[in-house]
Structures are given as structure tokens and as C-alpha cells.
């Protein structure tokens, strides 16, 4: 039997999935137009699953090269020589690439690391490959965030941009698709400085990716109907899909996670002994409690981002506790960051917390933090530190207590 999957990419043979046909067709149209773009969405938003499905969707008309930068080590990004070596190895290991012998021989030479090969030489080789290929070539790279802090990656993007701009003169990839959390067009922020090469974005030729990757109520219903065909629980698939959507706003991980808990955790419990009893509103509300009380990678990352970015924390506090209306401003860096991480969504001209699950989890986090601070003040477990209680060592600069 199939299962609901929350770990890695989904396979239609193994997992209950929403129908991706409309999304694949929309992305396929972008590829047909020769666009370069980034699929940047928050963590666990179905990016890898979409990329895997897209590879199969495009194979009839294109040669599709699918790479994963997560498989490269930090040493592979140390300089352009090590990167060319590692990138060439990954290309040669691709099962879908059909290289002419001349190109394959050159890439083997690069991968062998017997000489220092610059990015410019690698791209001249790739250009010759594109020029002589029977099918146009599409390059897809997953997990580009793992490379985002490396200058050699910016140089790699700059080469892609250069060939894109001059592709009426030099053969280039039909389309390049990158996936990650961060919008690659904004990588310049990570390298801010006086050097013009580091300030300007090397990916400013990328087209806007406007394909909606949220699950709609209809998407969720389709997945539940496939499940219903297997188990015949008698559930109201439309009503259940509405409940799931109301709490998740279609966030892919949360949708699958709730379904997985219903199917695998409360199934067979005393209160819900059979499948007919737990695919109900009461069963669903029980599952929401379980999800809000557990630790998982997405919700832990959510709280971790609040700890790492105090200003973002203040914005969400204002939304939840102060009832403050915050206008959507595309030029505000905090709004941009909150959208990128999936914390918020745009509602008309304002912003709101992305979904009820996030809203409740963050609300509980603030309540607990406030209660703990109040408790510590009352019990004086951590009395306030006063500078007059400490003296500074002139040699080391460290502070030492002068009294107990």
C-alpha cells in the first residue's frame, strides 16, 4: 500500500500525492520559452518532488541533466579548479546525459584533476555540447542553498548569465532551473562590499517563478480520494480536504504530515478503533493537537528562525499579540525574509501569519517564553546582573565576580 510521505521526494508509485500536471505544464512552458529561473520556496515545500517529476515530464523533448549540489562538499567550492573537477564528475555520473565521445573525454580530463581547469574552459566545453546535441539541453540543480556562501558559485552563475545573454552567438542550455529556499537573485546580500563584482547579482537574468506550489482544496481532495479507493473509509473527502486546507493553507509538508498522523498514529487507538472513525472532524482535531505538541524538522526550523532573527520575532509578535495591521511592502527586508521562510503570506495589501498551524505554534511559543520570564523574576532564580558586582582584569579583559 502507498503511504503519506514527509521525507524527501515523493514517488507516485509509493506515496499518496496531489496531481502535479498543471504545475508541470506551466513550468514546461517556461522551459519552452528558454527561460532561466529559480524555484525558491520555504523548507519542505515540495521543491525536490517537483524537480523529480519535471525531469520525467521534460525527457521526451529535452535532454535533462539533474544535479544536486547537496552532494558536493565544502572543499569542492574552495576554488574554481576544485569546482570544475567536482561538477564534471557529477555531469559524467548523470544517467540521462548522452555525451559525444569528444565531450566525454574532455569532461573526464576535467574530473581527473590532473590540471587546473578554469570555469571558462568548462563552459566552452558545455557550449560545444549544446551546439552538437540532438535535443536541447535543460540543466536542473537542486539544493543550491548549500553553495550560496561560496564565491565560486557566484562565478558559476555569472558564466551561466554570460552565455544566456550571448546565446544568439554561442550555444547554451535551453533552460537552467535552480531550486532552494533563498532567491538566488538576492545572493548579492551575502557578499555586500565595495567590490562591484560582489555587489551586483549574477542571476539577474532569471525569470519570475509565479507557479503556485500551495496545495488547493481540490488538490488535497484528489489525494484523499486516491487513499479512499484503497481503504474505503467512507470519509467525506471534500469536507476533510476543507478542514486540512483551513489549518494548513496548503503548505505541502503540513498537509502530508496531518494525513500521515491520522493514518499511522491514531489509527487503531481506543478512541478511533477503525479507519471510518478517525477520518472525521473529531479525529482531525485530535491530530492537530498531536502535531502542535510534537517536534519535527519544519516546526523546529520555524522556532529556530525566530531565535536567530529577533527583528522577525518582533514582527510576528506584533501580528499575534498586538493586533497590528502591517502593510505588505516588497522593499522591506523583514517582509521579504518572512515570506521566504514561509512565516507569512500576503492577504490583499497586508501580511498575515501563513497558516493556523504556524499561528498556534508561534503563539504558544510566545506564551511559554513570557510565562518562563515571569516565573524567573518571581522566584529570583536568575537575579539581574549588576556591573558593580564585577571587576575587570586589565590584562585579559575578562570580568570576575567581586562578591558572592
C-alpha positions in Angstrom: 0.0 0.0 0.0 1.0 3.6 -0.5 1.8 6.0 2.3 1.8 9.7 3.0 5.4 10.9 2.7 7.1 13.8 4.5 10.8 12.8 4.0 12.5 13.7 0.7 10.9 13.5 -2.7 7.6 11.7 -3.3 7.0 8.9 -5.9 3.6 8.3 -7.3 4.3 4.6 -7.1 4.9 4.7 -3.4 3.1 7.7 -2.0 -0.2 9.5 -2.0 0.4 12.7 -3.9 -1.5 15.6 -5.3 -1.8 15.8 -9.1 1.1 17.9 -10.4 0.1 18.0 -14.1 -1.0 21.7 -14.2 2.2 22.8 -12.4 4.4 20.7 -14.7 2.7 22.2 -17.8 3.2 25.7 -16.5 6.9 25.1 -15.8 7.3 23.3 -19.1 6.0 26.4 -20.9 8.8 28.4 -19.2 11.4 25.9 -20.4 10.0 26.0 -23.9 10.4 29.8 -23.9 14.1 29.3 -22.9 13.8 30.9 -19.5 16.3 30.6 -16.7 14.7 30.7 -13.2 14.8 29.6 -9.6 12.1 27.7 -7.8 12.6 29.2 -4.3 10.2 28.2 -1.6 10.3 27.6 2.1 11.6 24.4 3.6 9.8 21.2 2.8 7.5 22.8 0.2 7.8 20.1 -2.4 10.7 21.5 -4.4 12.5 18.2 -4.8 9.4 16.3 -5.7 8.5 18.9 -8.3 12.0 18.7 -9.8 11.9 14.9 -10.0 8.5 15.0 -11.7 9.7 17.7 -14.0 12.7 15.7 -15.1 10.3 12.9 -16.3 7.9 15.4 -17.8 10.6 17.0 -20.0 12.5 13.9 -21.1 10.5 13.4 -24.3 11.5 16.8 -25.8 14.8 17.6 -24.0 18.0 16.1 -22.6 17.5 16.8 -18.9 20.6 17.0 -16.6 19.5 16.9 -12.9 22.2 17.6 -10.3 22.1 18.0 -6.6 24.6 20.5 -5.0 24.0 18.9 -1.6 26.2 16.0 -2.8 29.2 18.4 -3.2 31.4 19.1 -0.2 32.7 22.4 1.0 36.1 21.6 -0.4 34.5 21.3 -3.9 33.7 25.0 -3.6 37.2 26.0 -2.4 38.1 27.5 -5.7 37.2 27.2 -9.4 39.6 24.3 -10.1 38.1 22.1 -7.4 34.6 23.1 -8.5 35.2 22.3 -12.2 36.6 18.9 -11.1 33.5 18.1 -8.9 31.0 19.5 -11.4 32.5 17.4 -14.2 32.3 14.3 -12.1 28.6 15.0 -11.4 27.9 15.5 -15.1 29.5 12.3 -16.0 27.6 10.4 -13.4 24.2 11.6 -14.8 22.3 8.7 -16.3 20.4 10.9 -18.7 23.4 12.6 -20.4 24.3 11.4 -23.8 27.8 12.9 -24.4 29.6 12.7 -27.7 32.9 10.9 -27.2 34.9 14.2 -27.6 32.9 16.0 -24.9 33.0 13.0 -22.6 36.8 12.7 -23.0 37.2 16.4 -22.1 35.0 16.1 -19.0 36.9 13.1 -17.9 40.1 15.1 -18.1 38.5 17.9 -16.0 37.2 15.4 -13.5 40.6 13.7 -13.2 42.0 16.9 -11.7 45.3 16.4 -13.5 45.5 20.1 -14.4 43.9 23.3 -13.1 40.9 24.0 -15.3 39.1 27.3 -15.1 35.3 27.8 -15.3 35.7 29.5 -18.7 37.2 26.4 -20.2 34.4 24.2 -18.7 31.7 26.4 -20.2 33.4 26.4 -23.6 33.1 22.6 -23.5 29.5 22.7 -22.4 28.7 25.2 -25.2 30.1 22.8 -27.8 28.0 20.0 -26.3 24.9 22.2 -26.5 25.7 23.1 -30.1 26.0 19.5 -31.3 23.3 17.9 -29.2 20.3 16.2 -30.9 17.9 17.6 -28.3 18.1 20.9 -26.5 19.6 20.6 -23.0 18.0 21.6 -19.7 20.1 21.9 -16.6 18.4 21.4 -13.2 20.3 21.9 -9.9 18.7 21.1 -6.6 19.7 22.4 -3.1 21.7 25.4 -4.4 21.5 26.9 -0.9 24.3 24.6 0.1 26.6 26.6 -2.3 25.2 30.1 -1.7 28.1 31.3 0.6 30.8 30.5 -1.9 32.3 33.0 -4.3 33.0 30.2 -6.9 29.2 29.6 -7.1 28.6 33.3 -7.9 31.3 32.9 -10.6 29.4 29.9 -11.9 26.1 31.8 -12.0 27.9 34.7 -13.8 29.1 32.3 -16.5 25.5 31.0 -17.0 24.3 34.6 -17.2 27.0 35.4 -19.8 26.1 32.5 -22.1 22.4 33.3 -21.7 22.9 36.9 -22.8 25.0 35.8 -25.8 23.2 32.7 -26.8 22.5 34.1 -30.3 26.2 33.9 -30.8 27.2 30.9 -28.5 25.2 27.7 -27.9 23.9 27.5 -24.4 21.5 25.5 -22.3 17.8 25.8 -23.3 16.9 26.4 -19.7 18.5 26.4 -16.3 16.4 25.7 -13.2 17.8 26.1 -9.7 15.9 25.2 -6.5 16.4 26.3 -2.9 14.9 28.4 -0.1 16.8 31.6 -1.0 16.0 33.7 -4.0 19.3 33.4 -5.9 18.7 36.9 -7.4 19.4 38.2 -3.9 22.7 36.4 -3.3 24.5 39.7 -3.6 23.3 40.4 0.0 25.6 37.7 1.3 28.6 39.3 -0.3 28.0 43.0 0.3 31.1 45.1 -0.1 33.0 47.6 -2.2 33.9 45.1 -4.9 31.4 45.7 -7.7 31.6 42.1 -8.8 30.3 41.0 -5.4 27.6 43.7 -5.1 25.8 43.0 -8.4 23.7 39.9 -8.6 25.0 37.3 -11.1 21.5 35.9 -11.6 19.5 39.0 -12.6 18.5 37.3 -15.9 16.2 34.9 -14.1 12.5 35.0 -14.9 10.0 35.3 -12.1 8.7 31.9 -11.0 4.9 32.5 -10.5 3.7 28.9 -10.4 1.6 28.3 -7.3 3.0 25.4 -5.3 0.5 25.5 -2.5 -2.0 22.6 -2.4 -5.5 23.8 -3.1 -8.6 22.2 -1.5 -9.1 20.4 -4.8 -5.5 19.1 -4.8 -6.0 17.7 -1.3 -9.3 16.1 -2.1 -7.7 14.3 -5.1 -5.0 12.8 -2.8 -7.7 11.7 -0.3 -9.8 10.1 -2.9 -6.9 8.0 -4.0 -6.5 7.0 -0.4 -10.2 6.3 -0.2 -10.0 4.0 -3.2 -7.5 1.8 -1.2 -9.1 1.9 2.2 -12.8 2.7 1.7 -13.2 4.5 5.0 -16.4 6.3 3.9 -14.9 9.7 4.7 -16.3 12.9 3.3 -13.2 13.7 1.1 -14.4 17.2 0.3 -15.2 18.1 3.9 -11.9 16.6 5.1 -9.9 18.4 2.4 -11.6 21.7 3.6 -10.5 21.0 7.2 -6.9 20.3 6.2 -6.7 23.3 4.0 -8.2 25.6 6.7 -5.4 24.7 9.1 -2.5 24.5 6.6 -3.4 26.9 3.8 -2.0 24.2 1.6 1.6 24.1 2.9 2.6 20.7 1.4 4.6 19.3 4.4 1.8 20.2 6.8 -0.9 18.6 4.6 1.0 15.3 4.3 2.1 15.3 7.9 -1.5 15.7 9.2 -2.7 12.9 6.9 0.2 10.7 8.0 -0.6 11.1 11.7 -4.3 10.3 11.1 -3.3 7.2 9.1 -0.5 5.9 11.2 -0.7 7.2 14.7 -4.3 7.5 15.8 -5.4 4.5 13.7 -6.4 1.7 15.9 -6.3 3.7 19.2 -9.1 3.2 21.7 -11.0 6.4 20.7 -10.5 5.7 17.0 -10.5 1.9 16.5 -11.2 1.8 12.8 -10.4 4.0 9.8 -14.0 5.2 9.4 -13.9 6.7 12.9 -10.7 8.7 12.6 -11.2 10.3 9.2 -13.7 12.7 10.8 -13.7 16.2 12.2 -13.1 15.0 15.8 -10.3 12.7 14.6 -8.7 15.6 12.6 -8.8 18.0 15.6 -7.1 15.3 17.7 -4.4 15.1 15.1 -3.9 18.9 15.1 -3.2 18.7 18.9 -0.6 15.9 18.3 1.1 18.0 15.6 1.3 21.1 17.7 2.8 19.2 20.6 5.5 17.3 18.7 8.9 18.2 17.4 9.5 17.9 13.7 12.1 19.4 11.3 9.8 22.1 9.9 8.4 23.4 13.2 11.8 23.3 14.9 13.2 25.3 12.0 10.4 27.7 12.4 11.2 28.4 16.0 14.9 28.4 15.3 14.5 31.2 12.8 12.7 33.3 15.4 15.6 32.9 17.8 18.1 33.7 15.1 16.3 36.8 13.8 15.0 39.0 16.7 13.5 41.6 14.4 11.5 38.9 12.6 10.4 37.7 16.0 9.1 41.3 16.8 7.1 41.4 13.6 5.3 38.2 14.4 4.7 39.2 18.0 3.1 42.4 16.7 0.8 40.4 14.4 -0.3 37.9 17.0 -0.4 39.8 20.3 -0.8 43.5 19.4 -3.3 43.0 16.6 -1.2 45.3 14.5 -2.0 45.6 10.8 1.2 45.5 8.8 1.1 46.6 5.2 2.9 44.5 2.6 6.0 46.3 1.4 8.1 44.4 -1.2 11.1 46.7 -0.4 11.1 45.8 3.3 13.8 43.2 4.1 12.0 41.7 7.0 8.8 41.2 4.9 11.0 39.6 2.2 12.7 37.3 4.8 9.4 36.3 6.4 7.9 35.4 3.1 11.0 33.5 2.0 10.9 31.3 5.2 7.2 30.7 4.8 6.2 32.5 8.1 3.7 34.9 6.4 1.5 35.3 3.4 0.2 38.3 1.6 -3.5 39.0 2.1 -4.6 41.9 -0.1 -2.4 44.8 0.9 -1.4 43.3 4.3 0.6 40.4 5.7 -0.7 37.6 7.9 0.8 34.5 9.5 0.9 31.8 6.8 -1.5 29.3 8.4 -3.3 28.3 11.5 -0.7 25.6 12.5 2.1 28.2 12.4 0.0 30.8 14.1 -0.8 28.5 17.0 2.7 27.1 17.4 4.2 30.6 17.4 1.5 31.9 19.8 2.3 29.1 22.2 6.0 29.8 21.9 5.5 33.4 22.9 3.1 32.5 25.8 5.6 30.0 27.2 8.6 32.4 26.9 6.6 35.1 28.7 5.5 32.7 31.4 9.1 31.5 32.0 10.4 35.0 32.3 7.7 35.9 34.8 8.4 32.8 36.8 12.2 33.5 36.9 11.6 37.1 38.0 9.3 36.0 40.8 11.5 33.2 42.1 14.7 35.1 41.5 16.4 32.1 40.0 18.4 34.4 37.8 18.7 37.8 39.6 19.7 40.8 37.5 23.5 41.2 36.9 25.0 44.5 38.1 28.3 45.7 36.9 29.4 46.9 40.3 29.4 43.2 41.4 32.2 42.5 38.9 35.8 43.8 38.3 37.7 43.7 35.0 41.1 42.2 34.6 43.2 44.7 32.7 45.3 42.1 31.0 42.7 39.6 29.8 39.7 42.0 29.6 37.6 39.4 31.3 35.1 40.1 34.2 35.3 38.4 37.5 32.8 38.5 40.4 33.9 40.7 43.4 31.3 39.3 45.8 29.0 36.3 46.1 
